[in-house]
């Protein structure tokens, strides 16, 4: 039985820039994505966002709040996700590639100059008219 999964993406902001990583060895390889991952059983969305941010980048943020969501059908891969976004504020620290098997690098980009190609949930987020505050 095919059941949609729940993903959580962390929109980490530093001024007018957001943090994106170049994905590899997972669905959406070669695309740029926010830090994030799967919501675990019993975990709140904010807890998931904080955990994924720490696990993937080594960073922590105490300024996190729920944001928009997208409905993402990866047709070619037979995957369906609902992605819940959490907005977070960068509070300093050194960004590390903590999961080199999943991410090549982390880079800051201005929202008006995002790289290409973007991970499907970010494409859908933009098509919904989202702009970081």
C-alpha positions, 0 to 999 in steps of 0.5 A: 500500500502506498502511503504519503510520507511526512518530510520536514524542511528547515528554512534557515534564514540569515538576513535575506539569505537561506541555507541550501544543500546539494543532495546526493544518494537520495531522491532528488539527487543533484538538486538544492534543498533545505536541511530536513528529513522524515518526521519520526513517530511521536516527534513534534514538527519543531523537534524534528526540524531542530534535530534534522538541522543539528544532524545535517549541519551541526547548527542549532536554533532556538528561534523556530516556528511552523511555516507553510506546507507542500504536497509533493508527488515524485511521480518518476520515483513513485514517492509522495510526501507532504512537506512541512516547513519550519522557519528558523533563524541562524544564530551563528556557528560553523556549518558542517556537512555532517552527512556527506553521504547525503549532501555535498555542501551547504551554501547561503543563497539570496531568495531572489537568486536561488540555484538550480535545480531546486528540490521539488518541495521548494519548487512547489513552495515557490509556486504557492507564492512563498517568500521568507519574511 
